Amino acid sequence: MITRQPAPHRRCRASRSTDVSAPARAFTLIELLVVVGLIVLVVGSLGFALGDSSGRSLATAQQQLASLVGQARATAAVGQTETRLLIYGSPPPLGDAGRFLRQIQLVRATPPGSTTWEPVGPALTLPRGIYLVPPSTAGFLATRVVWPANPAPRSTLNPVFNYTLTVNATPLAPAFGPAYWLAFFPNGSLDATTALLAGQPYPKLVIATATPSATNTPLFNNPGAVRGLLIRPATAAVTFVNDAASF
């Protein structure tokens, strides 16, 4: 009588099948862990970038101001006419909260020597949350914020004047409105009077972060989040300033 033995190869196949499938599951788990790790890194990097948004906005606004100063100087020299930078200066609630200390318009005297001001290109609005620091910060500081005094990171600007702009001898409506201003002469220099400088060696344009109050008045909230420009009067050349202590 022939006795049949169990087929060992079947057990081997089962064993081999188990041995082959185990590494596949382990590899999938490793892939999953790698993907999760990458997601964590991406989310962390995104959070860091979002947290630095005010820094990027300040740098952008600083570049915009430098470009405007260069454009004002060139416009004055090429056109042989006085050119001005106007900074909208009518505070809310009477003024436009979206424009106050954020909108800047380049204008030129047309014809040369007149006090009729023609816009040069569209107005520029600084990035959201970034404002030009006025000559006085009284009433514009958030609670418990102490603004540096020496040196003072505040803009050097002529007092607010009401401007109506004109194109082809036709006044634009509505008027631009009250504005701080800086003037550039046909020789490319900046009009830096003793009254304007107020003891400072150079005119300054200073920008900082601010949050709107309940009445939409911008309140500067961080004396460390400050950038700006120093402008040499004779040539209107600018120096970038990236911290409050350097003004």
C-alpha positions in Angstrom: 0.0 0.0 0.0 1.3 3.4 -0.9 0.9 6.1 1.7 0.6 9.5 0.4 2.6 12.2 2.2 1.4 15.8 2.7 2.6 18.0 -0.1 5.2 20.2 1.7 5.5 22.5 -1.2 2.0 23.9 -0.5 3.1 25.0 3.0 6.2 26.5 1.5 4.1 28.4 -1.0 2.0 29.8 1.8 5.1 30.6 3.7 6.7 32.3 0.7 3.5 34.2 0.1 3.5 35.5 3.6 7.2 36.4 3.4 6.7 38.3 0.2 3.7 40.3 1.3 5.2 41.4 4.6 7.9 43.6 3.1 5.3 45.2 0.8 3.3 46.3 3.8 6.4 47.6 5.6 7.4 49.6 2.5 4.0 51.1 2.2 4.2 52.2 5.9 7.6 53.8 5.3 6.2 55.7 2.3 3.3 56.9 4.4 5.6 58.1 7.1 7.8 60.0 4.6 4.7 61.7 3.1 3.4 62.7 6.5 6.9 64.1 7.3 6.9 66.1 4.1 3.4 67.5 4.8 4.6 68.6 8.3 7.6 70.3 6.7 5.5 72.0 4.1 2.9 73.2 6.6 5.7 74.5 8.9 7.3 76.4 6.0 4.0 77.8 5.0 3.3 79.0 8.5 6.7 80.6 8.7 6.1 82.4 5.4 2.7 83.6 6.5 4.1 84.8 9.7 6.7 86.9 7.9 4.1 88.6 5.7 4.5 92.0 7.4 8.3 91.8 6.8 7.8 91.2 3.1 5.2 93.9 2.8 7.5 96.4 4.5 10.3 95.5 2.1 7.9 95.9 -0.9 6.7 99.3 0.3 10.3 100.4 0.8 11.1 99.5 -2.7 8.0 101.3 -4.0 9.0 104.5 -2.1 12.5 104.4 -3.5 11.1 104.0 -7.0 8.7 107.0 -6.5 11.6 109.2 -5.2 13.6 108.3 -8.3 10.7 108.9 -10.6 10.0 112.3 -8.9 13.6 113.4 -9.4 13.7 112.3 -13.0 10.4 113.9 -13.8 11.6 117.2 -12.3 14.9 117.1 -14.2 13.6 116.0 -17.6 10.6 118.3 -17.6 12.4 121.2 -15.9 9.5 121.7 -13.6 8.9 121.2 -9.9 7.6 117.8 -9.0 5.9 116.7 -5.7 5.1 113.5 -3.9 1.7 113.8 -2.2 0.7 111.6 0.7 -3.0 111.5 1.3 -3.4 113.1 4.7 -7.1 113.4 5.6 -7.7 111.1 8.5 -11.0 109.2 9.1 -13.8 109.6 9.8 -13.9 112.6 7.5 -11.2 111.3 5.2 -10.9 108.0 3.3 -9.5 105.4 5.7 -8.2 103.2 2.8 -6.1 106.1 1.5 -4.9 107.8 4.7 -1.1 107.6 5.0 -1.2 104.9 2.3 -1.9 106.5 -1.0 0.9 108.4 -2.7 0.6 110.5 -5.9 3.3 112.0 -8.0 2.4 115.4 -9.5 4.2 118.0 -11.6 3.7 121.8 -12.1 2.1 122.3 -15.5 3.2 124.6 -17.0 6.6 124.9 -15.3 6.6 127.5 -12.6 2.9 127.4 -12.0 1.0 126.0 -9.0 -1.3 123.9 -11.2 -0.5 120.3 -10.4 -0.9 117.5 -12.9 -0.8 113.8 -11.9 2.1 111.7 -13.3 0.7 108.2 -13.6 -1.8 106.5 -11.2 -1.6 106.9 -7.5 0.3 104.2 -5.5 -1.3 102.5 -2.5 1.1 100.9 0.0 0.5 97.2 0.9 -2.3 96.3 3.3 -1.3 97.0 6.9 1.6 99.3 6.0 1.4 103.0 6.6 3.7 106.0 6.2 4.6 107.3 9.6 3.6 111.0 9.8 5.8 113.7 11.2 4.0 113.3 14.6 2.8 110.0 16.0 0.5 111.6 18.5 -2.9 109.8 18.4 -1.5 107.1 16.1 0.1 104.7 18.6 -1.5 101.4 19.8 -1.9 100.9 23.6 1.3 100.5 25.5 3.4 101.2 22.4 6.3 103.6 23.0 7.7 105.1 19.8 11.5 105.8 19.7 12.5 109.4 20.1 16.2 109.6 19.4 16.6 108.9 16.5 12.9 109.3 15.7 11.6 107.0 12.9 9.1 109.5 11.6 8.7 110.9 8.1 10.0 114.4 7.2 7.1 116.0 5.3 5.7 119.4 4.7 2.4 120.2 6.5 -0.9 119.1 5.0 -2.1 121.2 2.1 -5.3 120.8 0.1 -4.6 119.7 -3.5 -6.8 119.8 -6.6 -5.2 118.1 -9.5 -5.7 119.2 -13.1 -5.4 117.5 -16.5 -5.5 119.6 -19.7 -6.5 122.6 -17.7 -9.5 120.7 -16.3 -9.7 120.2 -12.5 -10.2 116.5 -11.6 -13.2 115.7 -9.4 -13.1 114.7 -6.7 -10.1 116.7 -5.6 -7.1 114.7 -4.3 -7.7 116.4 -0.9 -5.4 117.2 2.0 -1.9 115.8 1.6 1.5 115.9 3.1 4.2 116.6 0.5 7.8 116.6 -0.6 9.1 118.8 -3.5 11.8 118.1 -6.1 13.4 120.9 -8.1 14.3 120.9 -11.9 18.0 120.4 -11.0 17.0 117.1 -9.3 17.5 118.2 -5.8 15.0 117.9 -2.9 13.5 121.0 -1.3 14.8 120.6 2.2 14.1 123.7 4.1 15.2 124.3 7.7 11.6 124.0 8.8 11.2 120.7 6.9 14.3 119.2 8.4 13.6 120.4 12.0 17.1 119.7 13.0 17.5 116.4 11.2 20.4 116.0 8.8 18.3 114.3 6.0 14.7 114.1 5.0 13.1 110.7 5.8 10.3 108.6 4.6 9.4 106.0 7.2 6.9 103.1 6.9 5.6 100.8 9.7 2.9 98.3 10.4 -0.3 99.5 11.9 -3.8 98.2 12.8 -7.0 100.2 12.4 -8.8 101.4 15.5 -12.5 101.3 16.1 -12.7 104.5 14.1 -10.4 103.2 11.4 -7.5 105.4 12.5 -4.2 103.5 11.9 -2.4 102.7 15.2 1.3 101.8 14.9 1.8 98.6 16.8 5.4 97.7 16.6 8.4 100.1 16.8 10.6 97.2 15.7 8.6 96.7 12.4 10.0 99.9 10.8 11.7 100.6 7.5 12.3 103.6 5.2 14.6 105.9 3.3 17.0 108.7 4.0 17.1 111.2 1.1 20.1 113.3 0.4 18.8 116.8 -0.5 21.4 117.8 -3.1 21.0 114.7 -5.3 17.8 113.0 -4.0 19.8 109.8 -3.7 18.3 107.4 -1.2 19.7 105.2 1.5 17.7 102.2 2.6 17.1 102.0 6.4 15.9 98.7 7.8 15.7 99.3 11.6 14.4 102.0 13.9 17.8 102.7 15.4 19.3 103.8 12.1 17.1 106.7 11.4 
